[in-house]
């Protein structure tokens, strides 16, 4: 206070400081590395050895003037040492608080005009009291802080001036840069000491908490070490005496299992923690069983146990061919996996999805793949699963908690690389308990399943070596994100020839064995097999075929067991006796060509099917009636088909008021079964145009394709299944969209030989092929309305003027409905008959389909 003020030049070079504040009279070491600051120090040493040490607001290498605090300290360089790498080691001492007035130079380093900042010191008893309190607090802090030596407190006691005391303590305590700058800018010494008191109290509180925690930890460690030594001594004494209790044996057994299991570090740490809890827990405690069960699961999992893959490609192919006929795409994919696995040992397991109708061998194919690879096989069914915990398990807090079915399957397999089949993935449900499909996203993602976390285990398990195979009848219900993670392989339905081969190679030997029959006792001929396939089953797979073969075997076994005969040969003529009357027939071959009935082809989950679309014209007001439980898309297709028919009706000689005076009814039989999709568009258009023009449709022409308002025929899906259904039903010609022609190569050659495929671009091409030429249709569709018309001569007379207006061949086909509509008595009779008749027919067909 009584000292003379030092000389400070008006302009000083500015040395920005990071995370450091220099106070007056305090010596601070600095390391200078940047080239421009090295030059700054060199220039300062040749001048008056003074620099403006200013703290930087932001942590940047070369701060701009606005990024530097305005108040700093004029510091004198008292020692400098140059290092070999060109950097400098400095010792500087604070001289005087200064304020930057303005920056005068920015290159090669900052220079600023500065002014001294005067401190406000009012000597009083209160100031002395605050200074003594600060010194007391600093003493307490030195006793608590390990980084502060006792000598610092002695040095603080020897400082008489309150302002210098505050600066000294501020420079030695552990506070952040903003708080240090705040103390530097506090020019009133009393205010500075009060702020320092707050910071000291905060630091003392933090240090006391840390000291208490350290003391508790040290006490606990000492206690644990003491218990450990006592337990070890107790074990040694028991070992010498030959007294080892069952609980100790169990704990030792768990430790051995943990050592042998090869579990990763994280799992081992969790297992040891739980085992320590178990060792300290009374056997009667409720938690004892929970901890014991958890350890049993952890130690029984195959953490590091894998089966060795059989990489013999020829043998794998042989095994796949032995177990399944055809399915070349799937077999090729497995062989490809084996080939890559042979070249790259650490390859991740593929995730395949077999999509196909029931009975084509999806599940059995998974078993065959496991046999070909030499791996264990695990299968779980996902059908009807609603609870997400079925996949991830329940947390151990629940009574009776267990791991999810994925971990249980791995444990059952006894290896960490089995073939894991997730059956019926398209039939997963979701409710308030969670969505299992979302839980499967992690399981079936090769980028995530290396660290699959089960809620029960609560440690990661590596599923990347597992070969996951899912099965589904259709990919439509599968969660899009889940479907994206899987490689979809389609297994289409079998043809008749393929079914015969499968029956001879696989089904017959298996059923003979199941029923205790020898080949010498029973012989089912190939003709009989074909008859069973055609007349007693209608499916894409072979499940029902095997049931029918089993029925035949049972009846033959009954006769042999009763001593009626020693052997029997089953021919086609014997099937009526053994299986009853035929259940199915060739729909198309046994139907006659009609007006308003077109043969469509449909895709279902169980394969392809033939769909007859019926259309009828009746007096009305131009309405379109749709029945047969049609979905929204199919209804829109019917409307689009009718719009096109109306737009070209005049080209076919149909009167302009025909649609105004008549209703159109489109029905698709099997009314109890929901139907949807756009591919019946061309079939509906053909049936409608047949009814409108009264021209018959050729039944042996099957068709599929989406129709636009302009009559264009767009591509469809499920072509192979639809073609197989057409072949089964006896269709001779199949009309397909031209863009689907490239998929014909997927259809077996003998079917392509039996059928004639006609690719089309426009509906007019379909009508030209499917409809009879004008004049060869043979009149109206049914006889009863025609007979009724003959009995109403008045209606005919009334219709004559209207009939004259209709040009060309439309006269016969359109005059009768409009005549019925023009005659009032006829209209009164026909309206209720039309409504009741259509509803009654639909009910009859629905009931027949249900039975």
Secondary structure, 3 states (H helix, E strand, C coil): CCCCCCCCCCEEEEEEECCCCCCECCEEEEEECCHHHHHHHHHHHHCCCEEEEEEECCCCCCCCHHHECCEEEEEEEEEEEECCCCCEEEEEEEEEEEEEEEEEECCCCCEEEEEECCCECCCCHHHHHHHHHHHHHHHHHHHHCCCCCHHHHHHHHCCCCHHHHHHHHHHHCCCCHHHHHHHHHCCEHHHHHHHHHHHHHHHHHHHHHHHHHHHHHHHHHHHHHHHHHHHHHHHHHHHHHCCCCHHHHHHHHHHHHHHHHCCCHHHHHHHHHHHHHHHHCCCCCHHHHHHHHHHHHHHHCCCCCCCCCCCCHHHHHHHHHHHCCCCHHHHHHHHHHHHHHHHCCCCCCCEEEEEECCCCCHHHHHHHHHHHHCCCEEEEECCCCCCCHHHHCCCCCCCCCCCCHHHHHHHHHCCCCCEEEEECHHHCCEECCEEHHHHHHHHCCCCCHHHEECCCCCCEECCCCCEEEEEECCCCCCCHHHHHCCEEEEECCCCHHHHHHHHHHHHHHHHHHHCCCCCCCEEECHHHHHHHHHHCCCCCCCHHHHHHHHHHHHHHHHHHHCCCCCCEEECHHHHHHHHCCCCCCCCCCCCCCEECEEEEEEEECCEEEEEEEEEEEEECCCCEEEECCECHHHHHHHHHHHHHHHHHHHHHCCCCCHHHHEEEEEEECCCCCCECCCCCHHHHHHHHHHHHHCCEECCCEEECCEECCCCEEECCCCHHHHHHHHHHHCCCEEEEEHHHHHHHHHCCHHHHHHCEEEEECEHHHHHHHHECCCCCCCCCCCHHHHHHHHCCHHHHHHHHHHHHHCCCCHHHHHHHHHHHHHCHHHHHHHHHHHHHHHHHHHHHHHHHHHC
